[in-house]
């Protein structure tokens, strides 16, 4: 996000160990505000270890993130209530304990700050259930979507999808009941990642030209140029009938294809997609434009050996985003499911 010109404020936990010290210095050098980082000798810095296969896919992984639940308490988070309430957007991930997630969302809701829920894993994605009414954005993959839908239903109604090389349209039809349930329960905008097939953007009664209110947007240097380039080349009214979505209930789904890439490894792609979208939304771009930027950022991440590129090229990011934006396909738009 910082490399796309945003100025995020992170609330997290780090130990006074070597990984924690390295991370803190890295974040500070990147321009990240670190006042919200809880540091303590009893904290073991959260760590994730991945094993990759020859194609760059994650074959196995082990996460040690207990410190997030133990030390990011509601009391710690409430210290930063003024920062949360003045933010353009709050992103919470499901590593937080359920009470911490609820406090964070409630603080945001008190000031009409949109909330982005990042599921993290199949098991932890179920933590959306008590706070779904607060969620503006959710960004699951297919398996997390099914887990979230089951957590929000009275019983396990949904089974994992067997794709078997099916088309995107067929995949959407299979996933549509689970998507609709999340939208019915309160999620405003679903950003469903479908691997190498890209992203499905789904809404119910929410305009795809939704954007953060002007007075809370942030434009600095790179992000200002990003905003100007995208607004000049990718108009908000890609689908002229999108205004109909202001009348609920409506169901709309748009497929954004992934970009061809010279893959080095795939770790970091999802994070860069979410980071790219949040950075774009924070500048004042709309949802459609922001998805395109997110996919362009994800492409940049898989083409380098690090999880996040050392820097983003403005011409490359905006050029790739224009391609994604222009090839987005409307899968469904109707007055009811």
Backbone torsions as a table, in degrees:
resi	resn	phi	psi	omega
1	UNK	NA	-42.4	179.0
2	UNK	-63.9	-34.4	-178.8
3	UNK	-73.7	-12.8	173.8
4	UNK	-101.3	10.2	173.3
5	UNK	94.0	1.7	178.4
6	UNK	-80.7	165.9	178.6
7	UNK	-126.6	74.1	-175.9
8	UNK	-72.9	152.4	174.0
9	UNK	-114.6	118.5	-175.3
10	UNK	-102.0	133.0	171.6
11	UNK	-110.2	113.1	-174.2
12	UNK	-156.0	-168.4	-178.3
13	UNK	-138.8	135.0	177.9
14	UNK	-135.0	147.1	174.1
15	UNK	-84.3	170.1	174.7
16	UNK	-90.9	29.5	179.4
17	UNK	-95.4	-179.8	-177.3
18	UNK	-62.0	-47.1	177.9
19	UNK	-58.5	-39.9	-179.6
20	UNK	-64.7	-43.6	179.6
21	UNK	-65.2	-40.3	179.1
22	UNK	-64.6	-44.6	179.7
23	UNK	-62.4	-44.0	-177.6
24	UNK	-61.9	-43.0	178.5
25	UNK	-66.0	-38.8	179.2
26	UNK	-64.0	-45.0	-179.2
27	UNK	-64.1	-42.0	179.6
28	UNK	-63.4	-42.3	-180.0
29	UNK	-66.8	-25.2	178.6
30	UNK	-82.7	-5.9	179.2
31	UNK	90.3	12.4	-178.8
32	UNK	-78.9	133.9	176.2
33	UNK	-73.7	127.0	-170.1
34	UNK	-117.2	13.5	-179.8
35	UNK	-62.3	-24.8	-178.0
36	UNK	-88.2	3.3	-179.8
37	UNK	-83.8	119.4	176.8
38	UNK	-84.8	124.8	-178.9
39	UNK	-120.3	132.2	-176.1
40	UNK	-158.0	147.5	-178.0
41	UNK	-66.1	-23.8	-179.3
42	UNK	-86.0	-5.0	179.5
43	UNK	-85.9	130.5	169.5
44	UNK	-95.5	116.4	-174.8
45	UNK	-53.0	125.4	179.3
46	UNK	-54.5	134.5	-175.5
47	UNK	-137.9	141.3	174.8
48	UNK	-125.4	131.6	178.5
49	UNK	-118.9	126.1	-179.8
50	UNK	-115.3	144.8	169.7
51	UNK	-109.5	125.2	-177.1
52	UNK	-103.2	147.5	173.8
53	UNK	-88.3	-176.6	-172.7
54	UNK	-66.5	-19.4	-179.8
55	UNK	-93.3	1.0	179.9
56	UNK	91.6	1.1	177.7
57	UNK	-79.7	151.1	175.8
58	UNK	-75.3	118.4	179.8
59	UNK	-90.8	-31.4	179.3
60	UNK	-160.9	159.2	180.0
61	UNK	-157.5	151.4	176.8
62	UNK	-131.0	131.1	-179.4
63	UNK	-118.8	135.1	174.0
64	UNK	-121.9	88.6	-173.5
65	UNK	-124.9	24.3	-177.4
66	UNK	-59.5	-29.8	-177.9
67	UNK	-60.8	-28.7	179.7
68	UNK	-63.2	-45.9	179.1
69	UNK	-69.8	-38.2	-173.1
70	UNK	-74.8	-38.5	-169.2
71	UNK	-109.5	-19.5	175.1
72	UNK	-90.5	72.1	-176.5
73	UNK	-80.1	161.3	173.8
74	UNK	-54.1	-38.5	-180.0
75	UNK	-62.0	-42.1	179.0
76	UNK	-64.7	-44.2	-177.6
77	UNK	-64.7	-37.8	-178.0
78	UNK	-64.6	-19.7	175.8
79	UNK	-62.1	-22.4	-175.0
80	UNK	-111.6	28.8	-176.6
81	UNK	-62.8	-35.0	-179.8
82	UNK	-68.6	-36.7	176.6
83	UNK	-65.8	-43.9	179.2
84	UNK	-62.7	-45.0	-176.2
85	UNK	-68.6	-22.2	179.7
86	UNK	-98.9	0.0	-176.6
87	UNK	-75.0	151.7	173.1
88	UNK	-68.9	-27.7	-177.2
89	UNK	-163.3	144.9	175.7
90	UNK	-111.8	127.2	174.0
91	UNK	-109.6	124.2	174.8
92	UNK	-117.2	140.7	174.2
93	UNK	-111.3	159.1	-169.1
94	UNK	-78.1	5.5	170.1
95	UNK	-70.8	-22.7	176.9
96	UNK	-63.9	150.3	174.6
97	UNK	-66.7	153.3	178.1
98	UNK	-52.9	-42.4	177.5
99	UNK	-63.7	-36.8	179.3
100	UNK	-68.3	-39.7	177.1
101	UNK	-62.1	-44.4	-176.8
102	UNK	-64.9	-43.2	178.7
103	UNK	-62.0	-44.3	179.9
104	UNK	-59.2	-47.3	-178.3
105	UNK	-65.9	-39.4	-179.0
106	UNK	-66.1	-40.7	177.1
107	UNK	-60.3	-41.9	178.8
108	UNK	-65.8	-43.7	-177.0
109	UNK	-62.4	-32.0	-179.0
110	UNK	-62.5	-22.7	179.3
111	UNK	-119.7	20.1	178.9
112	UNK	56.4	35.7	175.9
113	UNK	-85.4	123.4	178.9
114	UNK	-62.9	145.4	-177.8
115	UNK	-115.2	133.8	175.5
116	UNK	-108.9	123.6	178.7
117	UNK	-104.6	119.1	177.7
118	UNK	-104.9	115.4	-169.5
119	UNK	-67.4	-28.3	177.3
120	UNK	75.6	-54.8	-176.9
121	UNK	-153.9	169.2	-179.8
122	UNK	-61.1	-48.7	-176.6
123	UNK	-65.4	-45.1	-175.5
124	UNK	-78.1	-18.0	178.6
125	UNK	-60.9	-24.0	-179.1
126	UNK	-67.0	-12.7	179.7
127	UNK	-70.6	-1.8	176.1
128	UNK	-71.6	-23.6	-169.2
129	UNK	-53.0	-49.8	-176.5
130	UNK	-74.3	-16.5	-172.2
131	UNK	-119.7	14.0	-174.0
132	UNK	-60.4	-29.6	-178.6
133	UNK	-65.2	-19.1	-179.3
134	UNK	-89.8	-11.8	-164.8
135	UNK	-85.0	123.0	172.4
136	UNK	-87.2	-49.3	-179.5
137	UNK	-120.4	143.2	167.7
138	UNK	-135.5	143.8	-173.0
139	UNK	-129.6	65.0	178.8
140	UNK	-84.3	162.7	163.0
141	UNK	-91.3	-174.1	-174.1
142	UNK	-61.5	-45.7	-177.2
143	UNK	-67.3	-39.7	177.7
144	UNK	-66.2	-36.0	176.7
145	UNK	-58.3	-47.3	-178.9
146	UNK	-62.8	-43.0	179.6
147	UNK	-63.7	-41.1	179.4
148	UNK	-65.4	-42.2	179.6
149	UNK	-63.7	-40.8	178.0
150	UNK	-66.0	-37.4	179.0
151	UNK	-66.1	-29.0	-177.9
152	UNK	-91.6	-8.4	178.5
153	UNK	-98.6	165.2	-178.8
154	UNK	-73.4	-16.4	178.9
155	UNK	-153.6	168.7	-179.5
156	UNK	-73.9	89.4	-175.4
157	UNK	-87.7	-18.0	-169.1
158	UNK	-117.7	140.9	179.6
159	UNK	-112.6	152.0	175.0
160	UNK	-54.3	145.4	-176.5
161	UNK	-88.0	132.8	171.6
162	UNK	-95.4	108.5	-171.4
163	UNK	-75.7	-46.9	178.5
164	UNK	50.1	46.6	176.4
165	UNK	58.3	31.2	179.9
166	UNK	-75.1	163.2	179.4
167	UNK	-70.9	164.1	177.1
168	UNK	-62.5	-39.5	179.1
169	UNK	-61.4	-43.2	178.9
170	UNK	-66.0	-42.7	177.9
171	UNK	-59.2	-43.3	179.1
172	UNK	-60.7	-43.9	-179.8
173	UNK	-62.1	-36.5	179.1
174	UNK	-70.0	-35.6	-176.4
175	UNK	-88.0	-13.2	-171.6
176	UNK	-56.6	-42.5	179.4
177	UNK	-60.1	-39.7	178.4
178	UNK	-69.2	-40.4	177.2
179	UNK	-59.6	-47.4	-177.3
180	UNK	-62.1	-37.9	180.0
181	UNK	-61.7	-44.7	179.0
182	UNK	-61.3	-41.6	179.3
183	UNK	-67.1	-39.2	178.5
184	UNK	-65.1	-34.5	-177.4
185	UNK	-79.0	-13.3	175.3
186	UNK	140.6	-20.0	178.0
187	UNK	-62.9	128.8	-176.7
188	UNK	-82.5	-45.2	-175.2
189	UNK	-135.8	120.7	-179.2
190	UNK	-103.3	124.6	177.3
191	UNK	-109.3	94.5	-173.2
192	UNK	-96.2	116.7	179.4
193	UNK	-87.3	132.1	-176.9
194	UNK	-125.3	44.4	173.9
195	UNK	62.7	-133.5	-176.8
196	UNK	-70.2	-6.9	177.0
197	UNK	-88.9	-6.1	173.8
198	UNK	104.1	-131.7	-172.1
199	UNK	-138.3	140.1	168.5
200	UNK	-106.1	121.6	176.9
201	UNK	-101.6	120.2	-174.8
202	UNK	-129.3	138.2	178.2
203	UNK	-140.1	159.2	173.6
204	UNK	-130.3	105.8	178.1
205	UNK	72.7	11.3	179.9
206	UNK	-116.9	131.2	-176.3
207	UNK	-69.4	139.5	176.3
208	UNK	-72.7	-8.6	173.3
209	UNK	-95.9	18.1	176.3
210	UNK	-57.8	140.6	176.5
211	UNK	-148.9	161.9	178.2
212	UNK	-68.7	144.2	-178.4
213	UNK	-60.0	142.5	-169.4
214	UNK	-54.9	-40.4	-174.1
215	UNK	-68.9	-14.6	179.4
216	UNK	-104.0	-0.6	180.0
217	UNK	-72.8	156.0	-178.2
218	UNK	-129.5	121.6	178.4
219	UNK	-130.7	117.4	-178.6
220	UNK	-141.4	118.6	172.4
221	UNK	56.0	-108.9	-176.8
222	UNK	-56.9	-43.6	-176.1
223	UNK	-67.8	-33.2	176.5
224	UNK	-65.1	-43.8	178.0
225	UNK	-64.6	-38.9	177.5
226	UNK	-60.3	-46.4	179.1
227	UNK	-60.6	-48.2	-177.0
228	UNK	-64.6	-42.5	-180.0
229	UNK	-64.0	-42.4	-177.4
230	UNK	-73.0	-40.0	-179.2
231	UNK	-68.9	-29.2	-179.9
232	UNK	-79.3	-29.9	-174.5
233	UNK	-107.4	-17.6	-178.6
234	UNK	-128.7	87.1	-176.6
235	UNK	-62.1	150.6	-177.1
236	UNK	-67.9	-24.1	-174.2
237	UNK	-95.8	52.6	178.4
238	UNK	-58.2	-40.2	174.9
239	UNK	-111.6	110.0	-172.5
240	UNK	-62.1	-21.6	-177.9
241	UNK	-92.6	10.6	-176.5
242	UNK	-63.7	-23.8	-179.7
243	UNK	-64.7	-22.3	178.2
244	UNK	-59.9	-26.0	-177.3
245	UNK	-66.1	-11.3	177.6
246	UNK	-69.0	-15.6	178.5
247	UNK	-102.9	113.6	-177.4
248	UNK	-90.2	151.9	1.6
249	UNK	-91.2	140.2	176.2
250	UNK	-139.4	154.8	179.3
251	UNK	-130.4	122.5	179.8
252	UNK	-131.1	139.1	176.3
253	UNK	-137.4	133.4	179.0
254	UNK	-126.5	133.1	177.1
255	UNK	-98.0	125.2	173.9
256	UNK	-107.4	115.7	-178.1
257	UNK	-71.3	151.6	171.6
258	UNK	-73.0	159.1	178.7
259	UNK	-93.5	144.2	172.9
260	UNK	-57.9	138.3	-175.5
261	UNK	-144.2	151.7	172.1
262	UNK	-91.1	90.2	-168.5
263	UNK	-72.9	128.0	170.5
264	UNK	-98.3	-52.9	170.9
265	UNK	-158.1	157.6	-168.9
266	UNK	-101.4	-4.3	176.7
267	UNK	-68.8	136.8	179.9
268	UNK	99.1	-15.0	-176.7
269	UNK	-64.1	-46.8	-179.9
270	UNK	-64.3	-39.9	178.7
271	UNK	-65.5	-40.0	179.0
272	UNK	-69.8	-32.9	174.5
273	UNK	-60.6	-50.6	-179.0
274	UNK	-65.9	-45.8	179.2
275	UNK	-61.1	-40.4	178.1
276	UNK	-65.0	-39.8	178.3
277	UNK	-66.7	-46.1	-177.7
278	UNK	-65.4	-41.2	177.4
279	UNK	-61.1	-40.2	-179.0
280	UNK	-69.7	-43.8	177.2
281	UNK	-60.7	-36.8	-178.1
282	UNK	-68.0	-22.0	176.7
283	UNK	-82.5	-15.1	-177.6
284	UNK	111.2	1.7	176.2
285	UNK	-70.4	155.4	-179.7
286	UNK	-83.8	178.3	-174.2
287	UNK	-62.5	-45.8	-179.1
288	UNK	-60.1	-47.7	179.3
289	UNK	-62.4	-38.0	-176.9
290	UNK	-70.7	-36.7	174.8
291	UNK	-60.6	-43.1	-179.7
292	UNK	-60.9	-43.0	177.3
293	UNK	-64.3	-41.7	179.5
294	UNK	-60.0	-43.0	179.3
295	UNK	-67.1	-37.7	177.1
296	UNK	-64.4	-39.6	177.8
297	UNK	-67.0	-38.0	177.8
298	UNK	-63.9	-40.1	177.3
299	UNK	-61.2	-43.7	179.2
300	UNK	-61.1	-34.7	-176.7
301	UNK	-71.9	-36.1	-176.8
302	UNK	-77.8	-11.7	-178.2
303	UNK	-94.1	4.8	177.2
304	UNK	-126.9	165.3	-175.4
305	UNK	-82.2	-15.5	178.7
306	UNK	-94.7	162.8	-179.5
307	UNK	-65.3	-33.4	179.2
308	UNK	-128.8	132.5	178.1
309	UNK	-56.7	149.8	179.5
310	UNK	-62.6	-29.0	173.4
311	UNK	-159.4	158.6	176.6
312	UNK	-106.5	137.9	175.7
313	UNK	-87.6	121.1	-179.7
314	UNK	-57.7	-48.7	179.2
315	UNK	-61.0	-38.3	-178.9
316	UNK	-69.1	-47.5	-178.6
317	UNK	-61.3	-48.6	-178.0
318	UNK	-70.4	-34.8	177.7
319	UNK	-64.8	-45.3	177.3
320	UNK	-64.8	-39.1	-179.8
321	UNK	-63.3	-37.5	178.6
322	UNK	-62.5	-39.4	179.0
323	UNK	-62.9	-47.7	179.4
324	UNK	-59.9	-46.9	-176.5
325	UNK	-61.7	-42.2	-176.1
326	UNK	-74.6	-19.5	-178.4
327	UNK	-104.4	4.4	176.6
328	UNK	-60.5	140.3	-174.5
329	UNK	-121.0	128.2	176.5
330	UNK	-74.6	116.5	-179.6
331	UNK	-91.3	-35.5	-178.2
332	UNK	-157.4	139.4	173.2
333	UNK	-154.0	104.8	-179.1
334	UNK	-148.5	166.6	-174.3
335	UNK	-73.8	-19.6	175.6
336	UNK	-160.2	164.3	-177.1
337	UNK	-68.3	NA	NA
